[in-house]
Amino acid sequence: VKGIAAAQIKGGLEEEIQIDVDQERLAALGIPLDRIAQVVGVSNVNLPGGSLRSVDSQFLIRTLNEFDDLAEIENLIIRQDEGAPVRLADVAEVYRGAKEREEITRVGGRECVQVDIFKEGDANTVAVARVTQEKLAEIRDDLPPGYELVTLFDQSLFIQQAIQEVRNAALIGGLLAIIILFVFLRDFRSTLIIATSIPISIVATFMLMYRMDISLNIMSLGGLTLGIGMLVDNSIVVLESIFRKRKEGMSLAKSAVNGTDEVGPAVIASTLTTVAVFLPIVFVEGVAGQLFNDQALTVTLSLLASLLVAITVIPMLSAVGGGGKGKVRSEEEPGKQALGSVSRAYDRFIRGAIRLKWGTVFVAAALFVASVFALRLVGTELIPPMSQGEFFFEVKMPEGTALNATNRVITEMEEAVDTHGAIDRHYATVGSRLVSGGLSLNTKGENLGQLNLVLKDKNDSVHEQVVMEELRDTFSGIPEVELKSGKPSYFSLKTPVEVLLFGEDLEQLRDYSLVLAEEVAGLPGLVDVRSSLESGNPEVQVIFDRDRLASLGLDMGVLSETLKNRVLGAVPTRYKEADRQIDIRVRNRESDRASVDDVRNLVVEGPDGRPIRLLSLADVQLDRGPAEVHRLKQQRAAVISANLEGITLGKAVGLVDQALAASPPPPGISTEIGGQNKEMQVSFNSLRFAIGLAIFLVYLVMAAVFESLVHPFIVLFTIPLALVGVAAGLLATQTPISVIVLIGTIMLVGIVVNNAIVLIDTINRYRRSGMDKLEAVVSAGHVRLRPILMTTLTTILGLLPMALAWGEGSELRTPLAVTVASGLFLSTLLTLIVIPAAYMIVPSKVSSLDIESLE
């Protein structure tokens, strides 16, 4: 299937032809085990022997002596003793069996064969899954009676459902934005003209996305949803300018041209301030950069498309036909009653703020300082955990636990799950686990297992956490079981908390890691604590007596190979059956290799080919093998990892720091906090740099617009005002600070300044026309009140479905929408009051060089 890189098979039985040799019988006849493997191997051949050529023809020569059935193998002559042949059946049992099991898989308690399908790195998940499902449907139709083909996990379903959620949010947001336009304009034709900018801009964005090879994913569609309320902003400014020219008595065509020409440069500059903030995202490192590149490009493309629509399509539609005349108030009329009681209340507020201008600015500064301190009460995390209604428990038994013992424990866990009413289905793997995070732990081993669970209600993340905790408490009663819970992840993230211990003394490292692991396990909110210094496997160690071997003239390498062949076995050839090749394994029968005493009594070839027991040549003892040594940063290391439960990553790291201070490492051991905290630091640092760069770029754009170095500083007052709104929104919704919140803050930098740019440009235009500074500030505030409220509300209501979202992928969308909406809402209210006060404080002159633009 195109797009699939690999398919990994787990579970089931793999057939094998087994030849179990009676070592006592072989010893009595003086036949070495190697002879059995040699005879079986050379008796099953299918080899080319060249070709025979004549004048007119050519024949290939092939030696064909393949086994047709097991009877042929049993009748092989091993040795000819004085005319009496010794056949394989005399010294061994030949039968169809199965290879030793390494993994067991079950679905709902029924044993199964599991096939894990992996896509190619650059393949589209949804497209590959669709083609795979079509292929599975064909296979399902051809299955013999009694067989069933079930899809356990399909990553594409979550992606499709998440995209559907984003699509719905975009549609609802767009509809709300159009309703707000109609409420303010109270004119159907004007609303319809502006509303056309949304679908046209979106279609143009899709075309550009296709050309730039940007797929429709959660982040790119999220960017489109984020920008959907902003798409009408430029159109609102252009349409109002056109209507102002129309009220001055110009014809439809002339008012469309002149109105657009007047605000065109300013609209372009206003859009560039928003687009400019997305440039720094290119410099963002870590998971944040990987995550938001598509979103930044999508928002940029949609805003550029909306700009093009605003200065081309909107004037064209405005010039067609009549109607709408007088519906939108002219800017030249101060418009103090444009919004009735709202305008009257605003008049009192703005005059009071200007009268107490220093107090107004001081209150704004105090709110900013308070918000900075308030943000310390908000937790931090890398990326919000995503809920899919599925989770798993990694199971680890003590080293040396047999597969059957681990299987009994997993079965006991499955039986406990069956009695829980919230579980829809479960499937288990014994003998392997999927390790999450950055630990270089074993993923295969007879002492390992994993139990995956799927909930009936997949949309309730709180219920999911409750069920996980209930099952963890249930499983904690099983002796000698080490559990770790987790969820399927679409990001390659490390374990939330990892404490890295570096040192060269392994014993000291192990002792301190055990002490610290106990300390960490006692911290509130940290669960599934695990140390990477896993103890070695129990071993049966065979230590040969070199002097004894030398006196008998025996070779240690030959004896070691014989020992391996008697216990593990040798595969000298394969049995061909139809289109399959089945291994033929030769080794001791199970009764001769079941215990330590059996190993001691193994027969090996002694001097002159005489049989001799292993115990007379070597010391066989039980011991534990060496622990696996992990190396990080070219040093020996131990890693203590933990998951989080009801606690943010930032708070958890603080608790771990306290534990390290209470139990400091001994000399020779150094510590470091890793895991998601390290990734969070990298992402947060680069995002802080991106925010600073975004502010600088916005300042450059504004300096070019105003041709002033002072007025842009007044506009920049809106950024700390936006932070007040962000802090309030995060505290109100209990949303932790994450890379998604910081990306939303970067976006805010470009969005919130637009209102201030519009306001200050209008003030400058009134002052340039000869109006007094105070009256120009008050009049501009009234005139810009309605368009500022319109553009703000269309953006906020466009984001509202995202902010209130639930369902698949909402964990990624909601923090972004909450950040932008809350920051924009409060900054807009404060901008209408604080910016006029700040303008009155800052000395400034308006020359004829000031740009005449912007609504």
BELMOVEN-V901498 format. One record per residue. N is the residue number from 1. RES is the residue in one small letter. NEAR is the number of other C-alpha atoms within 12 Angstrom. Layout:
BEGIN
n: <N	N>
res: <RES	RES>
near: <NEAR	NEAR>
END
This chain:
BEGIN
n: <1	2	3	4	5	6	7	8	9	10	11	12	13	14	15	16	17	18	19	20	21	22	23	24	25	26	27	28	29	30	31	32	33	34	35	36	37	38	39	40	41	42	43	44	45	46	47	48	49	50	51	52	53	54	55	56	57	58	59	60	61	62	63	64	65	66	67	68	69	70	71	72	73	74	75	76	77	78	79	80	81	82	83	84	85	86	87	88	89	90	91	92	93	94	95	96	97	98	99	100	101	102	103	104	105	106	107	108	109	110	111	112	113	114	115	116	117	118	119	120	121	122	123	124	125	126	127	128	129	130	131	132	133	134	135	136	137	138	139	140	141	142	143	144	145	146	147	148	149	150	151	152	153	154	155	156	157	158	159	160	161	162	163	164	165	166	167	168	169	170	171	172	173	174	175	176	177	178	179	180	181	182	183	184	185	186	187	188	189	190	191	192	193	194	195	196	197	198	199	200	201	202	203	204	205	206	207	208	209	210	211	212	213	214	215	216	217	218	219	220	221	222	223	224	225	226	227	228	229	230	231	232	233	234	235	236	237	238	239	240	241	242	243	244	245	246	247	248	249	250	251	252	253	254	255	256	257	258	259	260	261	262	263	264	265	266	267	268	269	270	271	272	273	274	275	276	277	278	279	280	281	282	283	284	285	286	287	288	289	290	291	292	293	294	295	296	297	298	299	300	301	302	303	304	305	306	307	308	309	310	311	312	313	314	315	316	317	318	319	320	321	322	323	324	325	326	327	328	329	330	331	332	333	334	335	336	337	338	339	340	341	342	343	344	345	346	347	348	349	350	351	352	353	354	355	356	357	358	359	360	361	362	363	364	365	366	367	368	369	370	371	372	373	374	375	376	377	378	379	380	381	382	383	384	385	386	387	388	389	390	391	392	393	394	395	396	397	398	399	400	401	402	403	404	405	406	407	408	409	410	411	412	413	414	415	416	417	418	419	420	421	422	423	424	425	426	427	428	429	430	431	432	433	434	435	436	437	438	439	440	441	442	443	444	445	446	447	448	449	450	451	452	453	454	455	456	457	458	459	460	461	462	463	464	465	466	467	468	469	470	471	472	473	474	475	476	477	478	479	480	481	482	483	484	485	486	487	488	489	490	491	492	493	494	495	496	497	498	499	500	501	502	503	504	505	506	507	508	509	510	511	512	513	514	515	516	517	518	519	520	521	522	523	524	525	526	527	528	529	530	531	532	533	534	535	536	537	538	539	540	541	542	543	544	545	546	547	548	549	550	551	552	553	554	555	556	557	558	559	560	561	562	563	564	565	566	567	568	569	570	571	572	573	574	575	576	577	578	579	580	581	582	583	584	585	586	587	588	589	590	591	592	593	594	595	596	597	598	599	600	601	602	603	604	605	606	607	608	609	610	611	612	613	614	615	616	617	618	619	620	621	622	623	624	625	626	627	628	629	630	631	632	633	634	635	636	637	638	639	640	641	642	643	644	645	646	647	648	649	650	651	652	653	654	655	656	657	658	659	660	661	662	663	664	665	666	667	668	669	670	671	672	673	674	675	676	677	678	679	680	681	682	683	684	685	686	687	688	689	690	691	692	693	694	695	696	697	698	699	700	701	702	703	704	705	706	707	708	709	710	711	712	713	714	715	716	717	718	719	720	721	722	723	724	725	726	727	728	729	730	731	732	733	734	735	736	737	738	739	740	741	742	743	744	745	746	747	748	749	750	751	752	753	754	755	756	757	758	759	760	761	762	763	764	765	766	767	768	769	770	771	772	773	774	775	776	777	778	779	780	781	782	783	784	785	786	787	788	789	790	791	792	793	794	795	796	797	798	799	800	801	802	803	804	805	806	807	808	809	810	811	812	813	814	815	816	817	818	819	820	821	822	823	824	825	826	827	828	829	830	831	832	833	834	835	836	837	838	839	840	841	842	843	844	845	846	847	848	849	850	851	852	853	854	855>
res: <v	k	g	i	a	a	a	q	i	k	g	g	l	e	e	e	i	q	i	d	v	d	q	e	r	l	a	a	l	g	i	p	l	d	r	i	a	q	v	v	g	v	s	n	v	n	l	p	g	g	s	l	r	s	v	d	s	q	f	l	i	r	t	l	n	e	f	d	d	l	a	e	i	e	n	l	i	i	r	q	d	e	g	a	p	v	r	l	a	d	v	a	e	v	y	r	g	a	k	e	r	e	e	i	t	r	v	g	g	r	e	c	v	q	v	d	i	f	k	e	g	d	a	n	t	v	a	v	a	r	v	t	q	e	k	l	a	e	i	r	d	d	l	p	p	g	y	e	l	v	t	l	f	d	q	s	l	f	i	q	q	a	i	q	e	v	r	n	a	a	l	i	g	g	l	l	a	i	i	i	l	f	v	f	l	r	d	f	r	s	t	l	i	i	a	t	s	i	p	i	s	i	v	a	t	f	m	l	m	y	r	m	d	i	s	l	n	i	m	s	l	g	g	l	t	l	g	i	g	m	l	v	d	n	s	i	v	v	l	e	s	i	f	r	k	r	k	e	g	m	s	l	a	k	s	a	v	n	g	t	d	e	v	g	p	a	v	i	a	s	t	l	t	t	v	a	v	f	l	p	i	v	f	v	e	g	v	a	g	q	l	f	n	d	q	a	l	t	v	t	l	s	l	l	a	s	l	l	v	a	i	t	v	i	p	m	l	s	a	v	g	g	g	g	k	g	k	v	r	s	e	e	e	p	g	k	q	a	l	g	s	v	s	r	a	y	d	r	f	i	r	g	a	i	r	l	k	w	g	t	v	f	v	a	a	a	l	f	v	a	s	v	f	a	l	r	l	v	g	t	e	l	i	p	p	m	s	q	g	e	f	f	f	e	v	k	m	p	e	g	t	a	l	n	a	t	n	r	v	i	t	e	m	e	e	a	v	d	t	h	g	a	i	d	r	h	y	a	t	v	g	s	r	l	v	s	g	g	l	s	l	n	t	k	g	e	n	l	g	q	l	n	l	v	l	k	d	k	n	d	s	v	h	e	q	v	v	m	e	e	l	r	d	t	f	s	g	i	p	e	v	e	l	k	s	g	k	p	s	y	f	s	l	k	t	p	v	e	v	l	l	f	g	e	d	l	e	q	l	r	d	y	s	l	v	l	a	e	e	v	a	g	l	p	g	l	v	d	v	r	s	s	l	e	s	g	n	p	e	v	q	v	i	f	d	r	d	r	l	a	s	l	g	l	d	m	g	v	l	s	e	t	l	k	n	r	v	l	g	a	v	p	t	r	y	k	e	a	d	r	q	i	d	i	r	v	r	n	r	e	s	d	r	a	s	v	d	d	v	r	n	l	v	v	e	g	p	d	g	r	p	i	r	l	l	s	l	a	d	v	q	l	d	r	g	p	a	e	v	h	r	l	k	q	q	r	a	a	v	i	s	a	n	l	e	g	i	t	l	g	k	a	v	g	l	v	d	q	a	l	a	a	s	p	p	p	p	g	i	s	t	e	i	g	g	q	n	k	e	m	q	v	s	f	n	s	l	r	f	a	i	g	l	a	i	f	l	v	y	l	v	m	a	a	v	f	e	s	l	v	h	p	f	i	v	l	f	t	i	p	l	a	l	v	g	v	a	a	g	l	l	a	t	q	t	p	i	s	v	i	v	l	i	g	t	i	m	l	v	g	i	v	v	n	n	a	i	v	l	i	d	t	i	n	r	y	r	r	s	g	m	d	k	l	e	a	v	v	s	a	g	h	v	r	l	r	p	i	l	m	t	t	l	t	t	i	l	g	l	l	p	m	a	l	a	w	g	e	g	s	e	l	r	t	p	l	a	v	t	v	a	s	g	l	f	l	s	t	l	l	t	l	i	v	i	p	a	a	y	m	i	v	p	s	k	v	s	s	l	d	i	e	s	l	e>
near: <21	19	22	24	17	15	16	14	20	27	27	23	21	22	22	29	36	37	40	39	40	32	40	26	24	36	23	16	24	27	34	37	45	33	31	44	36	23	27	39	28	24	28	27	22	19	15	14	13	12	13	14	11	9	7	7	9	11	14	14	14	15	16	15	20	24	28	18	20	26	17	21	38	30	24	31	25	33	24	14	13	7	8	11	17	26	28	35	26	28	36	32	29	32	24	23	20	19	22	22	24	28	36	42	37	31	31	28	26	21	23	26	27	29	21	22	26	25	27	18	12	15	18	25	30	26	25	27	30	23	21	26	23	15	17	21	17	13	16	18	14	14	13	10	9	8	14	20	23	21	23	26	27	25	28	26	23	31	28	26	25	36	32	25	32	44	29	26	39	39	30	26	38	40	30	27	43	41	26	33	39	25	20	29	32	20	22	21	25	39	34	28	35	47	40	31	44	45	28	30	39	39	21	26	39	26	20	23	29	16	12	15	18	24	28	31	33	38	37	36	42	50	47	50	47	50	51	52	54	57	48	51	49	53	52	53	46	48	55	46	41	47	41	35	34	34	26	22	16	19	23	29	24	24	31	36	30	28	42	43	27	28	38	36	28	37	44	37	35	43	46	33	43	44	39	39	42	43	34	35	40	27	26	34	26	30	31	40	33	21	31	41	30	30	40	39	37	42	43	40	38	44	47	37	39	43	43	31	40	46	39	27	30	44	40	27	33	41	31	20	16	17	19	29	29	22	25	37	34	29	35	26	19	27	27	29	20	28	27	16	12	18	26	20	19	30	32	19	26	36	28	20	33	30	22	21	26	22	19	30	32	18	22	34	25	17	27	29	19	21	27	23	17	23	27	18	22	29	27	33	35	37	42	34	35	32	32	39	35	40	37	41	42	38	44	45	35	25	30	25	26	26	30	24	25	39	35	25	36	41	33	23	40	34	23	26	34	23	16	22	16	26	31	22	32	36	39	47	49	48	38	33	33	34	32	32	30	28	33	26	30	27	23	26	31	33	38	42	47	46	49	41	40	35	30	20	22	28	26	22	27	19	21	29	30	19	30	35	27	20	34	31	18	22	30	22	17	23	17	18	32	30	38	41	39	41	33	28	25	22	22	20	31	30	40	45	49	43	43	40	43	34	32	22	21	27	21	24	37	33	22	35	40	28	24	38	36	25	29	37	28	18	28	24	27	35	35	37	34	37	38	35	36	33	26	19	23	18	18	21	20	25	23	25	21	19	15	21	24	15	13	20	18	25	23	26	13	18	34	25	19	31	35	25	33	40	33	24	31	32	27	29	30	30	33	22	17	9	7	12	17	24	27	34	38	43	39	42	30	24	21	23	27	18	17	23	19	24	33	30	29	41	40	42	35	29	19	13	22	19	28	29	26	32	24	24	34	27	22	25	20	19	17	17	18	16	21	23	29	29	22	20	13	11	21	28	37	46	43	46	45	46	37	35	28	18	26	33	40	32	29	36	38	24	27	39	25	17	26	29	15	14	20	21	27	22	15	20	26	26	32	26	34	33	34	42	35	29	33	38	28	24	34	34	22	28	38	27	25	34	33	26	26	38	39	26	29	41	38	27	35	41	26	26	37	39	23	26	22	26	39	38	30	37	48	43	39	44	46	38	45	44	44	41	39	46	42	34	35	38	26	18	20	21	34	37	38	38	43	41	46	44	47	46	46	48	46	53	46	49	51	52	49	49	52	49	48	46	44	52	43	41	45	41	34	32	27	21	19	16	19	19	30	27	26	32	39	42	36	45	49	42	40	48	44	41	44	40	36	39	40	43	37	43	44	41	41	46	46	39	37	47	34	26	31	29	32	33	38	38	35	43	47	42	43	47	49	46	48	51	46	41	45	49	40	36	45	45	31	38	47	49	44	46	45	49	38	41	41	33	26	21	15	23	22	29	18	15	16	30	32	31	34	46	48>
END
